[in-house]
Amino acid sequence: MRRRSWLGVGFALVLALTACKGPGDGTGGGGRRDEGEPRRITVFAAASLRDALTAANERFRQQTGVEVLANFAGSNVLAQQIIAAGKADVFVSADESWMNRVDEAGRIEHGTRAALLSNALVVVANHAMALQILGPQDLCTAPFRYLSIGNPEAVPEGRYARRWMQSVDCAGTTLWDRVKDRVAPAMDAPSALGQVESNEQAVGVLYRTDAVKSQRIKPLFDVTGSGAPHIVYIGAAVKGRPNPKIALEYLTFLQGETAGAVFMRAGFLRPEPESAAAPTSPTPTVP
């Protein structure tokens, strides 16, 4: 309920700010629009959302007539692009830290942040690998050559994977300490999947939604338990763009049943109720 109240307050504020612009400044519903009104928005979204969000964007176009131009890449790359140029209408990050970075740079529209989706990690191997790995402790001594994850210094999927491995005990040290010298960092989550597919000596810690797409890898075990990371995708409207009402309509759509059905079919989860999407700056409150 907190997420939706933030989005609702942000929507009200943006409506007030844009009311004086008159025709051609965007519309929040599916009704009539003026001929000269822009009917497209640009969305910068985490690469792991590519297939599901592309399908959801088509549903949004069918319902509203608004075209969504999507740019998919690692959340770290997208955040830096938005900070530098602010060319997106909506940013969907695969973790809160990169959304926080954009927010701190003053690029996020006040009160529009919302937790949209969740995901899970799974440990996989190339389909040709003969290793028997049934759980985290088996990875402590397994003789695989490469560990494929997103770059743990920047890519959210790699950060989540490292955080989990740092929680796994390997006889007095951590799994991360045992395997970090074998890490093959990828530029984004789908690229980590590609590395496992192409190398017979590779093990990967991937998003479940990426792993289920491939016939060239085999799942070993799901990452569960107290050390499993809390994965949350955060969406927000970017400040100073020409169609703020459409951006907020789009964020509302992503939280609705139509988009939700698309995401669930792709293996995504709705975020847990306690998922935090609070902006770093104070949020307006309802009078």
N, C-alpha and C positions, 0 to 999 in steps of 0.2 A: 504494500500500500504506500510505503514511503517513496518508492521509486516513481509510482504513478503520480503522487502528489507533487513531487519535484517537476515532473514533465508537464503536469497541468498548470502549475504556477508559471513555469517558463513560457508556456504557450500563451498564457494570458498577458504576460509582460511584453512578449514580442508582438502580439496583436496590437497592444496599446502603442508601441513604438512605431509600428508600420501603418497604422490606420490613416495617417495623414498623407500617405503616398499616393492614394487614389488608384485608379485602374492600372493594371499592368505590373503590380508588385507581387503577384503570387496569390494563390488561394488555398485554403486548407481543406476543402471538400471536393466532392465530385460534381458540383453544380456547374453552371455556365461560367466561362471565363471570357474576358475581353480578347478580341482578336490579336492584339499586340502583346498579350501577356506571355512571359516565359513559361514553358511547360516542360522543363527539364531541370534536373539537379545532378550534381556530381557527388559521388560517394567514394571515399577512400576507406577500404575495408581490408582486414587481415586476410592473407593469402589462403588460409585454411577454410575460409568461407566461400571461396570462389564458386563452386558448383551450386551449393544451396542458395546463396544470396542471388546468384544470377537467375535462378528459377523464381525466387520470391520477388525480385525486381520486375519480372515479367507479369506476375500477378498484380503487382502495384500499378503497372502501366495499364493493364486491362481494366482495373477498377477506377482509375483516376484520369487516364490519358496523359499522365506525366512520365516522360522518359527518364530513366536513371542511367547516367553514365558512370560506370564503376571502374575504379583503379584498384587492383589487388596487388599487394606486396606485403613484406614483413611489416608489422606494426611499427617497428623502430624506424624503418625507411619512410613510411607514410607520415609519422609524427614529425620527423625532421622536415619533410616537404611542406607540411601545413605551417609549421613554425616559420619557415623561410618565406612562404608565399601566400598561405591562406586560401588556396584555390578550391578547396573542397567545401561542399555545403554540409556534409555529414561525415563524421569520422567514427568508424567502428574498430576499436582496438581489441586485440586478443588478451590484453591484461590491463590492469589499472595504472601501472607505473608509467606507461607511455601516454595514456590519457592524461594523467596528472601532469606530465611534462608539458603537454600542449596547453592544458588549463593554466599552468603557472606562467606560460608565455603570453597569456591574455587572449588566446585564440578561441576559447570555448564560450558559447552563448550561455549566460548565467541561468542556472536552474534547469538545464535540459538533459543532464546526464542520466542514463538509465542502464541498469544491468539487463542485458538482452538474452544471453545464452550461456550455457556451460558446456564443458567437454570432459573427457577423461583421457588418461594416458594408458598405453598398452605397450608391452615389450614384444618385439617381433624379431624375426631373423630372415635372411634370404632363404628362399624355398629349398635351395640345394644344401644348406648347412645341416650337418648330421648331429650337432650338439644336442644333448638332452638338458634343457634348462626349464625347470618347473617352477622356480621361485626366485626371489631376489638374492638369496644367499648363494645360489648356483652361479650367479654372475660374478661373484667374488673371485672364483677360481677358473671360470670358463676360458678356454684358449682362443676366443675369437680375436680377429685382428683389428677391426674397426668398430667404433660405436658411433652411430649416426644420430645426431640431434641437431636442432637449430642452434645457431651460435649462442652459447650460454651467456655471452657478454651483452647480448642485445635482443635476440629473438625470443618472444615470450615462451614459445614451446620449449626451447632450450633451457630457459630459466626455470620453467616448471620441472623439467626433467632433472636438472642439476639439483634443485631443491629436494626432490624426492630421493635421489641417490645419496645426498648428504645425510639423510635420515636412516639409511640402511647400514646396519652394523656388519662389519666383516672382520671378526676376531680382533677387536680393539681399534680398528680404523674404519673408515667409511667406504661404502661402495664407490663413491665419487673419487676418493683418493686412489682406489685400486685401478680405476678405468680411465681417469682423466687424460692420461698420456695417449690413449687410443681414440680419443674423440675426433671425429671428422665433422667439424662444424658446418652447417648448411645455412644458406642465406635466408631460408624461410621454412615453414613446416612441410609443405609439399616437396621441397627439394630434399629434405631429410628422408622422406619416403623413397624418392628416386635413387638416392645413394644405396639404400638397402636393396632395392630391386636390382641394381646393376653390379653388386659386388657380393660374391659368394662367401666372403669372409666377414660380412657385416651383420651386426646386431643393431637394432634401433629402438629408441624410446620415442614413440610417436603419439599424436592425437589418435584416438580411436576412429574418428570420422575420416581420417586420411588412410588408416590401415585397412579399413573394410573395403576400400576401392580396388585393391590390388590382388591379383592372382599369383604374383611372383614373390610374395612373402608369406610367411606362416606366423600366426600369432603364438606366442609362448605363454604369456600370462598377463592378466590385467593388473594395473597398479591400483591397489586398494589399501585400506587400513589407515592408521593415524598419520602416516607420513605422506599419504596421497595429497597432491596439491589441490587447492581450491581454485579451479579454473573458471574465469568469468570474462565474458566479452562485454565491453562497455561501449555504448553508442552515445553520441552527443552532436548537437548542431554547432557548426563553426560560426564564429562571430563575424559580422560585417558583410555577409553574403546577400545577394539580391532577392532571394526567395525564402526567407525565414519561416513563413507559414507552411510552405510545402515541405521544408526540411522537418518540421515538427510533426506534420501529418505523416511523413514517412517513418519517423521514429515510433509514432503510435502504431502504425501499421505493422512494424516489425515485432511489436509486443502482442499483436492480435492473433486470432485463431487461424486466419488464412496463412500468414507467414509461419506461424507456429507449426502447422501441419507439414509444411515444406521442410522446416528445420528438423523436426522429429524423424521424418523419413530418412534424412541424411545422417541420423545418429546423434544429433546435438540434443542437449538437455536444457530444460528451463532452469535458470539459476535458483539456488536455494533462497528461502525468504530472507536470510540474513546477509545476502550478497550486498556488499557495500559499493555504492556508485556515487558517493558524496563528492561534490566538487571541493577543491582545496580552498576556495574562497567561500565566504558565507552565503548560504542559500536563502532566498526570500521566503518568508513565511506567510501563510494565509492570514489576513487580518481577523 
